[in-house]
Amino acid sequence: MPETRDLNQGTLGMMSDADRLKDCLYSAKHRAMFYGEAALESTNNGMREFFLAMMNEEMHVHEVLFSFLHVRGYYPVEMPPQERVREVRERFMAVHDSLGLTEPPLVRRYRTADPKIPPAHLESDQEYGYK
């Protein structure tokens, strides 16, 4: 039976497993930001779709790593008081209304784990008449 140990238990001068996972989490965040920036700068639709797909993959990796660390208490997140949440929501709605937007803002605009529409690079070229 393999030996188990605490994720935070590192050796002198060495990273613990929790530190390594946090490093992976931060790296995934930065890669997602870089892929998003590359998608914004792309002039080719195929490249843009590729970078967006890569960004979504990195966001999914980030989501999984964050959940893993958070559930185990290695990445605690302090929730703000409900009064502060209400203040921010009211201020956001005031700006939303002042812009003349007619529909209420969505709570969540995307799902990183299972996209309903596959990225274009996974679809066949014949669907777009390229070949």
C-alpha positions in Angstrom: 0.0 0.0 0.0 1.5 3.4 -1.0 2.4 5.8 1.8 0.2 8.8 2.1 1.3 12.2 3.5 0.0 15.7 4.1 0.1 17.9 1.0 1.5 20.8 3.0 4.4 18.7 4.3 7.5 19.7 2.4 11.1 19.1 3.0 13.6 21.8 3.9 14.0 24.0 0.9 11.6 22.0 -1.2 8.1 22.7 -2.4 5.2 20.8 -0.9 2.7 19.1 -3.1 0.2 21.8 -2.2 2.7 24.4 -3.4 3.2 22.6 -6.6 -0.5 22.4 -7.2 -0.9 26.1 -6.5 2.0 26.8 -8.9 0.0 24.8 -11.6 -3.1 26.8 -10.7 -1.3 30.2 -11.2 0.3 28.9 -14.4 -3.1 27.8 -15.8 -4.5 31.3 -15.0 -1.7 33.0 -16.8 -1.8 30.7 -19.8 -5.6 31.3 -20.1 -5.0 35.1 -20.1 -2.3 34.8 -22.7 -4.5 32.6 -25.0 -7.3 35.2 -24.5 -5.0 38.0 -25.5 -3.8 36.0 -28.5 -7.4 35.4 -29.6 -8.2 39.1 -29.4 -5.1 39.9 -31.5 -5.8 37.2 -34.2 -6.9 38.4 -37.6 -7.5 34.8 -38.8 -10.7 33.2 -37.7 -9.1 29.7 -37.6 -6.3 31.0 -35.3 -8.9 32.9 -33.2 -10.9 29.7 -32.7 -7.8 27.7 -31.8 -6.7 30.3 -29.2 -10.3 30.4 -27.8 -10.4 26.7 -27.5 -7.0 26.6 -25.8 -8.1 29.4 -23.4 -11.2 27.3 -22.5 -9.0 24.3 -21.9 -6.8 26.3 -19.5 -9.9 27.7 -17.8 -11.1 24.2 -17.2 -7.8 23.1 -15.8 -7.8 26.2 -13.5 -11.4 25.4 -12.4 -10.4 21.8 -11.6 -7.3 22.7 -9.7 -9.0 25.5 -7.8 -11.8 23.2 -6.7 -9.3 20.5 -5.7 -7.3 22.9 -3.5 -10.3 24.8 -2.2 -12.2 21.7 -1.1 -9.2 20.5 0.8 -8.6 23.8 2.5 -5.3 24.6 0.7 -6.8 27.7 -1.1 -9.2 29.3 1.3 -11.5 32.0 0.0 -13.1 34.5 2.3 -16.7 35.5 1.2 -17.6 39.1 1.5 -20.4 40.2 3.8 -23.9 40.2 2.3 -24.2 43.9 2.7 -21.1 44.5 0.5 -22.5 42.1 -2.1 -25.8 44.0 -2.1 -24.0 47.4 -2.5 -22.0 46.2 -5.5 -25.1 44.6 -7.1 -27.0 47.9 -6.7 -24.1 49.9 -8.1 -23.8 47.5 -11.1 -27.5 47.6 -11.8 -27.4 51.5 -11.7 -24.6 51.4 -14.4 -26.5 48.7 -16.3 -29.7 50.8 -16.4 -27.8 54.1 -17.2 -26.4 52.4 -20.3 -29.9 51.8 -21.5 -29.5 48.0 -21.6 -32.9 46.2 -21.8 -32.1 42.7 -20.6 -30.9 41.9 -17.1 -27.3 40.8 -16.9 -26.7 37.0 -16.9 -25.4 35.4 -13.7 -22.9 33.1 -15.6 -22.0 33.7 -19.2 -20.0 30.6 -19.9 -19.4 27.0 -18.8 -15.8 25.9 -18.8 -16.2 22.2 -18.1 -18.4 21.0 -20.9 -18.9 23.5 -23.8 -22.2 22.8 -25.7 -20.8 23.9 -29.0 -17.5 22.3 -30.0 -14.6 24.6 -31.0 -14.4 25.1 -34.8 -11.1 23.3 -35.1 -12.8 20.0 -34.1 -15.5 20.3 -36.8 -15.0 19.0 -40.3 -13.8 21.4 -43.0 -16.7 20.4 -45.2 -19.2 22.1 -42.9 -17.7 25.4 -44.0 -17.0 24.5 -47.6 -13.2 24.6 -47.4 -12.5 21.3 -49.1 
